[in-house]
Amino acid sequence: MQLQNTIGLGVAGNFAHHLEQAGELKDFENVITAEPDAPKGIFPFYLPGSDSFLGVYSIGTDTLTLPDYEANAQVEPEIAVLFDIVYDEGKKVIDLMAQKFTTFNDCTIRKEGAKKISEKKSWGLNSKGIGDKWISIDRFEEGGVMDHYHLCSFVKREGILHPYGVDAPLLGYSYFYTKLKTWLIDKMNTQEDFGPLEDIAAHLQATHYPKQALISIGATAYAAFGENNYLQSGDEVYVIAYDSRKDTSSCEPSESKVILHQRVS
């Protein structure tokens, strides 16, 4: 599925401990949130039609291309949800209608001196990764298909498979379902250009009010290997969503499992 006309947005800090482990908590020290466990904000990773670096369609499927400089890149294992955006007559976002979800690698470089989150998120083709299939969302609230899904990730290095992020139920997201959707709508309309964050309403205007948004809803905490190892050429990345009633966290495909598998170059 091609998403070239879809704005790409990410959520920062929607799983406990991720920002601390990624060394990014200090970036948000002046960002005030409504609740202690609230995400810190949203950021763009793809702006269709933009003349900036964010205008490059960075989402790959089977290859992850590291920058040609020492980048200290880490997998950010996430769930990405494709939303239809509903605007009012004044072009404010009034609803987000969740259509389907997949796995996502919001791969991030730990870049010293970056002023905005987006500067760490996109550096060219294949700097992101998306899963091998989509699961339709019957309802974006408890009682729906997402209730039973878990997210896990691995990196295979020199033939050995290492857990990279912790295995986490999607219900473990700090903000999820209606609470997340309400928060996203608010941020899309009101988030200001401040600290590491950007004015999302201005980006929506500049991209001519896209009909859909691909939103990666936050990365899990890291397992020990993930916290202590940056990606290297030759690694293989797996980000897996599985229905815990039917499947395990293995890399073996199944009908209900969504697998992102990238080779790092």
HELIX and SHEET records of a PDB file:
HELIX    1   1 HIS A   18  GLN A   21  1                                   4    
HELIX    2   2 LEU A   25  PHE A   28  5                                   4    
HELIX    3   3 PHE A   53  GLY A   55  5                                   3    
HELIX    4   4 ILE A  117  LYS A  120  5                                   4    
HELIX    5   5 VAL A  145  HIS A  148  5                                   4    
HELIX    6   6 LEU A  170  GLY A  172  5                                   3    
HELIX    7   7 TYR A  177  THR A  190  1                                  14    
HELIX    8   8 ILE A  200  ALA A  206  1                                   7    
HELIX    9   9 ALA A  224  ASN A  228  1                                   5    
SHEET    1   A 7 GLY A  41  TYR A  46  0                                        
SHEET    2   A 7 ILE A   7  ALA A  12 -1                                        
SHEET    3   A 7 GLN A 212  ALA A 219  1                                        
SHEET    4   A 7 PRO A  77  TYR A  87 -1                                        
SHEET    5   A 7 VAL A  93  ASN A 105 -1                                        
SHEET    6   A 7 LYS A 128  ILE A 130 -1                                        
SHEET    7   A 7 ILE A  59  GLY A  60  1                                        
SHEET    1   B 6 GLY A  41  TYR A  46  0                                        
SHEET    2   B 6 ILE A   7  ALA A  12 -1                                        
SHEET    3   B 6 GLN A 212  ALA A 219  1                                        
SHEET    4   B 6 PRO A  77  TYR A  87 -1                                        
SHEET    5   B 6 VAL A  93  ASN A 105 -1                                        
SHEET    6   B 6 ILE A 135  SER A 136 -1                                        
SHEET    1   C 5 THR A  63  LEU A  64  0                                        
SHEET    2   C 5 VAL A 258  VAL A 264  1                                        
SHEET    3   C 5 GLU A 236  ASP A 243 -1                                        
SHEET    4   C 5 TYR A 149  ARG A 157 -1                                        
SHEET    5   C 5 ILE A 160  PRO A 169 -1                                        
SHEET    1   D 2 ALA A  73  GLN A  74  0                                        
SHEET    2   D 2 THR A 108  ILE A 109 -1                                        
END                                                                             
